[in-house]
Amino acid sequence: MAACGRLTARRQTGLCGAHDGAWRAVGRPDLAAFRASASPCLADRNGRVVLAGLEENVITEVLYGVQASVAEGRRVLMTNLRGVAGHLRRCGAANVADAVATAAQRTPVRCFLAFTADRVALARSDPETEQEAGVWDLRLWGAAGRLSFTGGAASPRYQDAEATRAITQQWLKAAAKTWAAEALATMTAGPVRAVIGAAGLLSEHLARRSDGGIDPAALSHRDVQDFLARLARLERAGKLPAHRRAHSINMAARFLRDCREMGLTQPGAVLGRLPGDVVIRRAERPRVTRRDDAAGAALPEVVMSQLLSPGNLERLEILAGPTIRAAVEPGAGVGRRTAELCSLRFACLDYDEHTGEDGERRASPVLVHDMPKVLKAGCRLPIHDREAAIILAQQQKVRAAFPQTPAERLVLFPRPLKNPDGTKAIGTSHLQREMRAWVSALPRLDGPGQDAAGRPVPFPRQLIIPYAFRHILSALCSCRDNHHRRASGPAACAVRLPPPRCRLSRNHMKRVSLPTAQANCDTGTTEHGECGQKAYLRPASRRCRHARGHPEGAPRP
């Protein structure tokens, strides 16, 4: 038999002694089937996995699955591999993908088979062939998740998420695929999904025409106006939020504009028969308005004090572990984007020397981080001593957990699973999920308001997300690298972080609204926090200087 290398002990069966006994013990089934599905003897399996008896391509796929598992930090056990080999022999599948359905649910064998089938399919695919499918695997473009052109169910993770619409017109689907294939080379998956979702809304509207919108030459700007009117009716009916309507219109306008810039409307191209007036004009796009003194999504100070209390932080460590606590605490103080915070390198803490007012040299901590959204690397952000102490303690824990990994490869917040060398950081979804569970488990969370009886009103817990920490500092100050500018007009100003010698604790910062900051800029005064330290004010843009009456290039007062 194929899975046994022992000598034949029974001439009648052609089996070794052990397998001959096993064949008789199970009731002497069909001998050919037994030879094909029988596992090696226990003595022959000691310390190894026998793949003999499987098809050559099945053996190749299993070995590739083992290689991919090790590369991604997944644990591979010998007992599980033996079970995989036994299952493949019994089912006689021609490839690993066919054997997934026959494996038992929630078992290591099925998990390995499903993982191997997925990685094998990914290795055999390429972006060119993937464009023919209705659902794309974005890993081929270096992204995560999938992109559907055939519609799909709403995400169970987000309650206000809506199901994506299918693009039913062939000409529109071909244009959307061409646009997405080019956009994924320079854009992240999120904006691409948003544009394709807007194209799905447009396709759903065109399908309401008598001809189903299958002929692009029959369209006109009237169809675009009807599309905008339909979105407005859905908003008034409460079926489409205002921000979703505005976002969908802007994304649809971008899709049509980009298609023309890509040459898809040239004669003979995908949209060659589309009339030139099928566009969303600038005057038809909605404008998003906001108040100048709005604090946005910033959390009130009373809420921050409750979240960062010692008792609630201990609860976070019990629920999510010390790594998540170490990420939440400095995240509330430095105000970085969630992805920037999660991807901090091990050597992200540095010190800048400066001369104090007394003439002595001092070293102040700075956070060295990258901002890929704005294509900046090695940014240095002055931080407080408290955040520096938290980062230093986290560095010591990471170094103790991964002593063999070089420091330049380590991350500050390593993920707990599939990360044997500490080089893979926690994901933003992991941090958001753990933070959501922590906030939901808090026994009490009061807001700044009070009811008629004078009792504190509970604060909406769904507003507490990691990115809310960034809104707090955005409402307060502008970083030294001028990245926190929030100019909303000619008279917009921002509050700048104090220099390293001036330490404002989180609980002593004073909220400064934009009109107040503008008034202080005009008069040359400064706002003071409760600790008595100065928070220096500066114009947020050149337009602000013109609004104050100072021409460009003139010295500041």
C-alpha positions as CSV (number, residue, x, y, z in Angstrom):
1,M,0.0,0.0,0.0
2,A,1.1,3.6,-0.7
3,A,1.2,4.8,2.9
4,C,3.3,1.9,4.2
5,G,6.9,1.1,3.4
6,R,7.0,-2.2,5.3
7,L,7.5,-5.6,3.7
8,T,4.5,-7.7,2.8
9,A,3.5,-10.2,5.5
10,R,0.4,-11.7,3.9
11,R,0.6,-12.9,0.3
12,Q,-3.2,-13.0,0.0
13,T,-3.7,-9.3,0.9
14,G,-0.3,-7.9,0.1
15,L,-0.3,-6.0,3.4
16,C,2.2,-5.9,6.2
17,G,1.3,-7.6,9.5
18,A,0.0,-4.5,11.2
19,H,-2.2,-3.4,8.3
20,D,-3.4,-6.9,7.7
21,G,-4.6,-7.1,11.3
22,A,-6.3,-3.7,11.0
23,W,-8.0,-4.7,7.8
24,R,-9.4,-7.8,9.5
25,A,-10.4,-5.9,12.6
26,V,-12.7,-3.5,10.6
27,G,-14.5,-6.3,8.9
28,R,-12.4,-6.9,5.8
29,P,-13.7,-4.1,3.6
30,D,-12.8,-3.6,-0.1
31,L,-9.1,-4.2,-0.2
32,A,-8.4,-1.5,-2.9
33,A,-10.2,1.1,-0.9
34,F,-8.5,0.1,2.3
35,R,-5.1,0.4,0.7
36,A,-5.8,3.9,-0.6
37,S,-7.2,5.3,2.7
38,A,-5.3,3.5,5.5
39,S,-3.0,5.5,7.6
40,P,0.6,4.5,8.3
41,C,1.4,2.4,11.4
42,L,1.9,4.2,14.7
43,A,5.6,3.2,14.8
44,D,6.2,4.7,11.4
45,R,4.5,8.0,12.3
46,N,6.8,8.8,15.2
47,G,8.3,12.3,14.8
48,R,7.1,12.7,11.2
49,V,4.1,13.2,8.9
50,V,3.7,10.6,6.2
51,L,2.2,12.1,3.0
52,A,2.8,9.0,0.9
53,G,-0.3,7.8,-0.9
54,L,-1.6,11.3,-1.8
55,E,-1.7,12.9,-5.2
56,E,1.4,14.8,-6.2
57,N,-0.4,18.2,-6.4
58,V,-2.1,17.6,-3.1
59,I,1.3,17.0,-1.4
60,T,2.5,20.2,-3.0
61,E,-0.5,22.2,-1.7
62,V,0.0,20.8,1.8
63,L,3.6,21.7,1.9
64,Y,2.8,25.2,0.6
65,G,0.2,25.5,3.4
66,V,2.9,24.5,6.0
67,Q,5.2,27.1,4.5
68,A,2.6,29.8,4.5
69,S,1.6,29.0,8.1
70,V,5.2,29.3,9.3
71,A,5.7,32.5,7.4
72,E,2.6,34.1,8.9
73,G,3.4,33.0,12.5
74,R,0.7,30.3,12.7
75,R,1.4,27.3,14.9
76,V,1.6,24.0,13.0
77,L,1.4,20.8,15.1
78,M,2.4,17.4,14.0
79,T,-0.8,15.8,15.2
80,N,-2.9,18.3,13.2
81,L,-0.9,17.5,10.0
82,R,-1.3,13.8,10.5
83,G,-5.1,14.4,10.8
84,V,-5.0,16.5,7.6
85,A,-3.1,13.7,5.7
86,G,-5.5,11.1,7.0
87,H,-8.5,13.1,6.0
88,L,-7.1,13.7,2.5
89,R,-6.5,9.9,2.1
90,R,-10.0,9.0,3.2
91,C,-11.9,11.6,1.0
92,G,-9.6,11.0,-2.0
93,A,-9.9,14.7,-3.0
94,A,-8.0,15.9,-6.1
95,N,-7.0,19.1,-4.3
96,V,-7.1,20.7,-0.9
97,A,-10.1,22.9,-1.7
98,D,-12.3,20.0,-2.4
99,A,-11.5,18.4,1.0
100,V,-12.6,21.5,3.0
101,A,-16.3,20.8,2.8
102,T,-16.0,17.2,4.0
103,A,-13.9,18.0,7.1
104,A,-15.6,18.4,10.5
105,Q,-16.6,21.9,11.6
106,R,-14.4,23.9,14.0
107,T,-11.5,21.4,14.0
108,P,-7.8,22.0,13.4
109,V,-8.0,19.8,10.3
110,R,-10.6,22.0,8.7
111,C,-8.9,25.2,9.7
112,F,-5.6,24.1,8.1
113,L,-7.4,22.9,5.0
114,A,-9.3,26.2,4.6
115,F,-6.2,28.2,5.2
116,T,-4.2,26.2,2.7
117,A,-6.9,26.4,0.1
118,D,-7.1,30.2,0.5
119,R,-3.4,30.7,0.2
120,V,-3.1,28.3,-2.8
121,A,-5.9,30.2,-4.6
122,L,-4.2,33.5,-3.8
123,A,-0.8,32.2,-5.1
124,R,-2.5,31.1,-8.4
125,S,-4.2,34.4,-9.0
126,D,-3.0,37.7,-10.3
127,P,-4.6,41.1,-10.7
128,E,-5.2,40.6,-14.4
129,T,-7.3,37.5,-14.0
130,E,-9.0,38.8,-10.9
131,Q,-10.6,41.6,-12.9
132,E,-12.9,39.1,-14.6
133,A,-14.4,38.1,-11.2
134,G,-17.4,39.9,-9.6
135,V,-15.7,40.0,-6.2
136,W,-12.1,40.9,-6.0
137,D,-9.5,39.7,-3.4
138,L,-7.8,42.9,-2.6
139,R,-4.7,41.1,-1.2
140,L,-3.6,40.8,-4.8
141,W,-3.2,44.6,-4.7
142,G,-1.5,44.6,-1.3
143,A,-4.7,45.6,0.6
144,A,-7.0,43.7,2.9
145,G,-10.6,42.4,2.4
146,R,-12.7,42.2,-0.8
147,L,-14.2,44.5,-3.3
148,S,-17.6,43.5,-4.6
149,F,-19.2,44.7,-7.9
150,T,-22.2,42.4,-7.4
151,G,-23.5,43.8,-4.1
152,G,-23.4,42.4,-0.6
153,A,-24.9,42.3,2.8
154,A,-24.3,45.1,5.4
155,S,-21.4,44.7,7.7
156,P,-22.4,43.2,11.0
157,R,-19.7,45.2,12.8
158,Y,-21.3,48.6,12.1
159,Q,-24.9,49.1,12.9
160,D,-25.5,52.1,10.6
161,A,-23.8,50.4,7.6
162,E,-25.9,49.7,4.5
163,A,-25.7,46.9,2.0
164,T,-23.8,47.7,-1.1
165,R,-25.7,47.8,-4.4
166,A,-24.8,45.6,-7.3
167,I,-23.7,47.3,-10.6
168,T,-26.0,45.7,-13.1
169,Q,-25.2,47.5,-16.3
170,Q,-22.3,45.9,-18.1
171,W,-20.8,49.1,-19.4
172,L,-20.9,50.7,-16.0
173,K,-19.4,47.6,-14.3
174,A,-16.6,47.5,-16.9
175,A,-15.8,51.1,-16.2
176,A,-15.9,50.6,-12.5
177,K,-13.5,47.7,-12.7
178,T,-11.1,49.6,-14.9
179,W,-11.2,52.5,-12.5
180,A,-10.8,50.3,-9.4
181,A,-7.8,48.4,-10.9
182,E,-6.0,51.7,-11.5
183,A,-7.0,53.3,-8.3
184,L,-5.9,50.4,-6.1
185,A,-2.3,51.1,-7.2
186,T,-2.3,54.5,-5.5
187,M,-5.2,54.5,-3.0
188,T,-6.2,52.5,0.0
189,A,-9.1,50.1,0.0
190,G,-11.5,52.3,1.9
191,P,-11.9,55.2,-0.6
192,V,-12.0,52.7,-3.5
193,R,-14.9,50.9,-1.8
194,A,-16.7,54.2,-1.3
195,V,-16.5,55.1,-5.0
196,I,-17.7,51.7,-6.1
197,G,-20.5,52.0,-3.6
198,A,-21.5,55.3,-5.1
199,A,-21.4,53.7,-8.6
200,G,-23.7,51.0,-7.2
201,L,-26.2,53.7,-6.2
202,L,-26.0,55.2,-9.6
203,S,-26.5,51.8,-11.2
204,E,-29.6,51.1,-9.0
205,H,-31.1,54.4,-10.2
206,L,-30.4,53.7,-13.8
207,A,-32.0,50.3,-13.5
208,R,-35.3,52.1,-12.8
209,R,-35.4,53.4,-16.3
210,S,-37.7,51.6,-18.8
211,D,-34.6,50.2,-20.6
212,G,-32.7,49.4,-17.5
213,G,-29.9,51.8,-18.4
214,I,-28.2,49.2,-20.5
215,D,-27.5,51.6,-23.4
216,P,-25.2,54.5,-22.3
217,A,-26.0,56.5,-25.4
218,A,-29.6,56.9,-24.2
219,L,-28.6,58.7,-21.1
220,S,-28.4,62.5,-20.5
221,H,-27.9,65.0,-17.7
222,R,-31.6,64.6,-16.9
223,D,-30.7,61.2,-15.5
224,V,-28.1,62.7,-13.3
225,Q,-30.6,65.2,-12.0
226,D,-33.1,62.5,-11.3
227,F,-30.4,60.6,-9.4
228,L,-29.6,63.6,-7.2
229,A,-33.3,64.2,-6.7
230,R,-33.9,60.6,-5.6
231,L,-31.0,60.8,-3.1
232,A,-32.6,64.0,-1.7
233,R,-36.0,62.2,-1.3
234,L,-34.3,59.3,0.5
235,E,-32.7,61.8,2.9
236,R,-36.0,63.5,3.6
237,A,-37.7,60.1,4.2
238,G,-35.0,59.2,6.7
239,K,-33.7,56.3,4.7
240,L,-30.4,58.0,3.9
241,P,-28.3,60.1,6.3
242,A,-27.4,63.6,5.2
243,H,-23.6,62.9,5.4
244,R,-24.1,59.6,3.4
245,R,-26.0,61.5,0.7
246,A,-23.3,64.1,0.4
247,H,-20.5,61.5,0.4
248,S,-22.2,59.4,-2.2
249,I,-22.7,62.4,-4.5
250,N,-19.1,63.5,-4.2
251,M,-17.9,59.9,-4.8
252,A,-20.1,59.5,-7.9
253,A,-18.9,62.9,-9.2
254,R,-15.3,61.7,-8.7
255,F,-15.9,58.4,-10.5
256,L,-17.4,60.1,-13.6
257,R,-14.6,62.8,-13.6
258,D,-11.8,60.2,-13.2
259,C,-13.3,58.0,-16.0
260,R,-13.1,61.0,-18.4
261,E,-9.6,61.8,-17.3
262,M,-8.5,58.2,-17.8
263,G,-9.8,58.3,-21.4
264,L,-12.6,55.8,-20.9
265,T,-15.0,58.1,-22.8
266,Q,-12.9,58.2,-25.9
267,P,-14.4,56.7,-29.0
268,G,-14.1,52.9,-28.9
269,A,-13.4,52.9,-25.1
270,V,-15.7,51.4,-22.4
271,L,-17.7,54.7,-22.0
272,G,-17.2,55.8,-25.6
273,R,-21.0,56.1,-26.2
274,L,-21.7,58.0,-23.0
275,P,-22.8,61.6,-23.7
276,G,-20.6,64.4,-22.5
277,D,-23.2,66.0,-20.2
278,V,-23.5,62.9,-18.0
279,V,-21.6,64.5,-15.1
280,I,-22.3,65.9,-11.7
281,R,-21.5,69.6,-12.0
282,R,-19.8,71.6,-9.3
283,A,-23.0,73.5,-8.4
284,E,-24.8,70.2,-7.9
285,R,-22.5,68.9,-5.2
286,P,-23.6,69.5,-1.6
287,R,-21.5,71.6,0.7
288,V,-20.9,70.5,4.2
289,T,-21.2,73.3,6.7
290,R,-20.1,73.5,10.3
291,R,-19.8,76.1,13.1
292,D,-16.4,77.7,13.6
293,D,-16.5,77.1,17.3
294,A,-17.6,73.5,17.1
295,A,-15.4,71.0,19.0
296,G,-16.3,68.2,16.6
297,A,-16.0,64.8,18.0
298,A,-13.8,65.8,20.9
299,L,-14.6,64.2,24.2
300,P,-15.5,66.4,27.2
301,E,-12.9,66.8,29.9
302,V,-15.2,65.2,32.5
303,V,-15.5,62.1,30.3
304,M,-11.7,61.9,29.8
305,S,-11.2,62.1,33.5
306,Q,-13.4,59.1,34.1
307,L,-11.8,57.1,31.3
308,L,-8.3,57.7,32.5
309,S,-9.0,57.1,36.2
310,P,-6.8,54.4,37.8
311,G,-9.8,52.1,38.4
312,N,-11.1,52.2,34.8
313,L,-7.6,51.7,33.4
314,E,-7.1,48.7,35.6
315,R,-10.4,47.3,34.2
316,L,-9.1,47.9,30.7
317,E,-5.9,45.9,31.5
318,I,-8.0,43.0,32.9
319,L,-10.3,42.9,29.9
320,A,-7.8,43.5,27.1
321,G,-4.4,43.0,28.5
322,P,-1.4,45.3,29.3
323,T,-0.6,46.0,25.6
324,I,-4.0,47.6,24.9
325,R,-3.7,49.7,28.0
326,A,-0.3,50.8,27.0
327,A,-1.7,51.9,23.7
328,V,-4.8,53.7,25.0
329,E,-3.0,55.8,27.7
330,P,-0.4,57.4,25.4
331,G,-3.0,57.6,22.6
332,A,-5.1,59.9,24.8
333,G,-2.0,62.1,25.3
334,V,-0.4,62.3,21.9
335,G,-3.5,62.5,19.7
336,R,-2.1,60.4,16.8
337,R,-4.3,58.7,14.2
338,T,-5.3,55.2,15.2
339,A,-3.2,53.5,12.5
340,E,-0.2,55.7,13.4
341,L,-0.5,54.8,17.0
342,C,-0.8,51.0,16.4
343,S,2.2,51.0,14.0
344,L,4.7,52.8,16.3
345,R,8.2,51.3,16.1
346,F,10.0,50.0,19.1
347,A,12.5,52.9,19.0
348,C,9.8,55.6,18.8
349,L,11.0,57.5,21.9
350,D,13.8,60.0,21.6
351,Y,14.9,63.2,23.3
352,D,15.6,66.7,22.1
353,E,18.1,68.9,23.9
354,H,17.4,72.5,24.5
355,T,18.6,75.3,26.7
356,G,16.3,76.4,29.5
357,E,15.7,79.9,30.8
358,D,18.3,79.3,33.4
359,G,20.9,78.5,30.8
360,E,21.1,74.8,31.6
361,R,20.8,72.1,28.9
362,R,17.8,69.8,29.3
363,A,16.5,66.8,27.3
364,S,12.7,66.7,26.5
365,P,11.0,63.5,25.2
366,V,9.7,63.4,21.6
367,L,7.6,60.8,19.8
368,V,9.2,59.7,16.5
369,H,6.4,58.4,14.2
370,D,5.3,58.2,10.6
371,M,2.3,59.8,9.0
372,P,1.6,57.8,5.8
373,K,-1.6,59.6,5.2
374,V,0.3,62.8,4.4
375,L,3.5,61.1,3.2
376,K,5.6,62.1,6.2
377,A,8.2,60.0,7.9
378,G,10.2,60.5,11.0
379,C,8.0,63.2,12.5
380,R,9.1,64.3,16.0
381,L,6.3,65.3,18.3
382,P,7.1,66.7,21.8
383,I,5.3,64.7,24.5
384,H,4.8,64.8,28.2
385,D,7.0,62.9,30.7
386,R,4.0,60.8,31.7
387,E,3.6,59.4,28.1
388,A,7.3,59.0,27.8
389,A,7.3,56.8,31.0
390,I,4.5,54.7,29.6
391,I,6.4,54.1,26.4
392,L,9.6,53.3,28.2
393,A,7.8,50.7,30.3
394,Q,6.2,49.2,27.2
395,Q,9.6,49.0,25.5
396,Q,11.0,47.0,28.5
397,K,8.1,44.5,28.3
398,V,8.5,44.1,24.5
399,R,12.2,43.5,24.8
400,A,11.7,41.0,27.6
401,A,9.1,39.1,25.5
402,F,11.2,39.0,22.3
403,P,14.9,39.1,23.4
404,Q,16.2,37.6,20.2
405,T,14.6,40.0,17.7
406,P,16.7,43.0,16.7
407,A,15.3,46.3,18.0
408,E,14.9,47.8,14.5
409,R,12.4,45.1,13.6
410,L,10.3,45.2,16.8
411,V,7.1,47.2,17.1
412,L,5.9,49.0,20.3
413,F,2.6,47.2,20.4
414,P,3.0,43.6,19.1
415,R,-0.2,41.7,18.4
416,P,-0.7,38.6,20.7
417,L,-1.4,36.0,18.0
418,K,0.6,34.8,14.9
419,N,3.5,36.9,16.0
420,P,6.4,34.8,17.2
421,D,9.1,37.4,16.7
422,G,7.2,40.6,17.7
423,T,7.5,42.3,14.3
424,K,3.7,42.5,13.7
425,A,1.8,45.3,15.3
426,I,-1.8,45.2,16.6
427,G,-4.4,46.2,14.0
428,T,-6.7,49.2,14.3
429,S,-9.7,47.0,14.3
430,H,-8.3,45.1,17.3
431,L,-7.7,48.3,19.3
432,Q,-11.2,49.6,18.4
433,R,-12.8,46.3,19.3
434,E,-11.1,46.1,22.7
435,M,-11.8,49.7,23.5
436,R,-15.5,49.3,22.6
437,A,-15.7,46.3,24.9
438,W,-14.0,48.2,27.7
439,V,-16.2,51.3,27.4
440,S,-19.3,49.1,27.3
441,A,-18.2,47.3,30.5
442,L,-17.8,50.5,32.5
443,P,-20.3,50.7,35.3
444,R,-20.9,54.4,34.9
445,L,-19.9,57.1,32.5
446,D,-21.4,60.6,33.0
447,G,-21.4,63.5,30.6
448,P,-21.0,67.2,31.3
449,G,-24.8,67.8,31.2
450,Q,-27.4,67.4,34.0
451,D,-31.1,66.6,34.0
452,A,-33.9,68.6,35.6
453,A,-33.1,67.0,39.0
454,G,-29.5,68.0,38.8
455,R,-28.2,64.5,38.2
456,P,-25.5,63.9,35.6
457,V,-26.7,62.7,32.2
458,P,-25.0,59.5,30.9
459,F,-22.6,60.1,28.1
460,P,-23.3,58.3,24.8
461,R,-20.7,55.5,24.8
462,Q,-20.7,55.0,21.1
463,L,-18.9,58.3,20.7
464,I,-15.8,57.0,22.5
465,I,-13.5,55.7,19.9
466,P,-9.7,55.8,19.6
467,Y,-9.9,58.6,17.0
468,A,-11.8,60.8,19.5
469,F,-8.5,61.3,21.3
470,R,-7.1,63.0,18.2
471,H,-10.2,65.3,18.0
472,I,-9.4,66.5,21.5
473,L,-5.9,67.8,20.6
474,S,-7.2,69.0,17.3
475,A,-9.6,71.2,19.1
476,L,-6.8,72.5,21.4
477,C,-3.6,72.8,19.5
478,S,-1.5,72.5,16.4
479,C,1.6,70.3,16.5
480,R,5.1,71.7,15.8
481,D,5.1,70.2,12.4
482,N,1.9,72.3,11.6
483,H,0.0,69.1,10.9
484,H,-2.9,69.9,13.3
485,R,-4.1,72.9,11.3
486,R,-7.8,73.1,11.1
487,A,-8.3,76.2,9.0
488,S,-11.9,76.7,8.0
489,G,-11.6,80.1,6.4
490,P,-9.6,83.3,6.2
491,A,-10.1,83.9,9.9
492,A,-9.2,80.5,11.2
493,C,-6.4,80.1,13.7
494,A,-5.0,77.2,15.7
495,V,-3.5,76.8,19.1
496,R,0.1,75.5,19.1
497,L,1.6,73.1,21.5
498,P,3.9,74.8,24.1
499,P,7.6,74.3,23.7
500,P,9.3,71.4,25.5
501,R,10.1,73.6,28.5
502,C,6.4,74.3,29.1
503,R,4.5,71.2,30.3
504,L,0.8,71.4,30.2
505,S,-0.8,68.3,31.8
506,R,-3.8,66.8,30.1
507,N,-6.1,67.8,32.9
508,H,-5.0,71.5,32.9
509,M,-5.4,72.3,29.2
510,K,-8.1,74.9,28.5
511,R,-10.4,74.6,25.5
512,V,-9.9,77.5,23.1
513,S,-12.6,78.0,20.5
514,L,-11.6,79.2,17.0
515,P,-13.2,82.7,17.4
516,T,-11.4,83.1,20.8
517,A,-8.1,82.1,19.2
518,Q,-8.7,84.6,16.3
519,A,-9.5,87.4,18.8
520,N,-6.3,86.6,20.7
521,C,-4.3,86.6,17.5
522,D,-5.7,90.0,16.6
523,T,-4.9,91.5,20.0
524,G,-1.6,89.7,20.4
525,T,-2.7,88.1,23.7
526,T,-2.5,84.4,24.8
527,E,-4.7,82.0,26.6
528,H,-3.6,80.5,29.8
529,G,-4.4,77.1,31.2
530,E,-5.3,76.5,34.8
531,C,-1.6,75.7,35.6
532,G,-0.6,79.2,34.5
533,Q,1.5,78.1,31.5
534,K,1.2,79.8,28.2
535,A,-0.2,78.1,25.1
536,Y,1.3,80.0,22.2
537,L,-1.0,81.1,19.4
538,R,-0.1,81.4,15.7
539,P,-1.9,81.8,12.4
540,A,-3.0,78.6,10.8
541,S,-2.3,79.7,7.2
542,R,-1.2,82.5,5.0
543,R,-4.8,83.4,4.4
544,C,-5.1,84.1,8.1
545,R,-2.2,86.5,8.0
546,H,-4.0,88.4,5.2
547,A,-7.1,88.5,7.2
548,R,-5.2,90.1,10.1
549,G,-3.8,92.8,7.7
550,H,-0.2,91.5,7.5
551,P,1.0,90.9,4.0
552,E,2.9,87.8,3.1
553,G,6.6,88.1,3.9
554,A,6.1,90.8,6.4
555,P,7.5,90.2,10.0
556,R,5.0,89.1,12.6
557,P,4.2,91.5,15.4
